[in-house]
Amino acid sequence: MRAADDGGEAVAAEALRRGEGRVAQAAAHRALALTPDSPVAWNIVGTLAIGAGDLPRALAAFGRAGALDDGPRSAVNRAMALERAERWGESLAAYAAVLRRFPGHSKAAERHAVVS
């Protein structure tokens, strides 16, 4: 069972939403220090890595988030990172996998159509 959010995840998510990357990064790392199995924090780390142009780090973070949470967010984020890395076949397969598990997921369907 995951520990309750001590504010690190919420602070990181809000900072990310406001475009405060350094605050988001620090808060996400604090959250991970306390709760290393936080898919929310790993998704934030991945999003920040994409913004920094570090696609390998983004893919690793989204992969870790996906291993911890079987919802669509991590899988879609990973597919989008693959797309940004111009790994078209892998990206298409990742979107298709999301759509098999979550039929009608609008972002996955939209991006799948663009990539294919």
HUWOHU-V463533 format. One record per backbone hydrogen bond with DSSP energy under -1.0 kcal/mol. NH is the residue of the N-H (numbers start at 1). CO is the residue of the C=O. If there is no record, write none. Layout:
nh=NH co=CO
nh=NH co=CO
This chain:
nh=11 co=7
nh=12 co=8
nh=13 co=9
nh=14 co=10
nh=15 co=11
nh=16 co=12
nh=17 co=13
nh=18 co=14
nh=19 co=16
nh=20 co=15
nh=21 co=19
nh=24 co=20
nh=25 co=21
nh=26 co=22
nh=27 co=23
nh=28 co=24
nh=29 co=25
nh=30 co=26
nh=31 co=27
nh=32 co=28
nh=33 co=29
nh=34 co=30
nh=35 co=31
nh=38 co=35
nh=42 co=38
nh=43 co=39
nh=44 co=40
nh=45 co=41
nh=46 co=42
nh=47 co=43
nh=48 co=44
nh=49 co=45
nh=50 co=46
nh=51 co=47
nh=52 co=48
nh=53 co=50
nh=54 co=49
nh=55 co=53
nh=58 co=54
nh=59 co=55
nh=60 co=56
nh=61 co=57
nh=62 co=58
nh=63 co=59
nh=64 co=60
nh=65 co=61
nh=66 co=62
nh=67 co=63
nh=68 co=64
nh=69 co=65
nh=76 co=72
nh=77 co=73
nh=78 co=74
nh=79 co=75
nh=80 co=76
nh=81 co=77
nh=82 co=78
nh=83 co=79
nh=84 co=80
nh=85 co=81
nh=86 co=83
nh=87 co=82
nh=88 co=86
nh=91 co=87
nh=92 co=88
nh=93 co=89
nh=94 co=90
nh=95 co=91
nh=96 co=92
nh=97 co=93
nh=98 co=94
nh=99 co=95
nh=100 co=96
nh=101 co=97
nh=102 co=98
nh=105 co=102
nh=109 co=105
nh=110 co=106
nh=111 co=107
nh=112 co=108
nh=113 co=109
nh=114 co=110
nh=115 co=111
nh=116 co=112
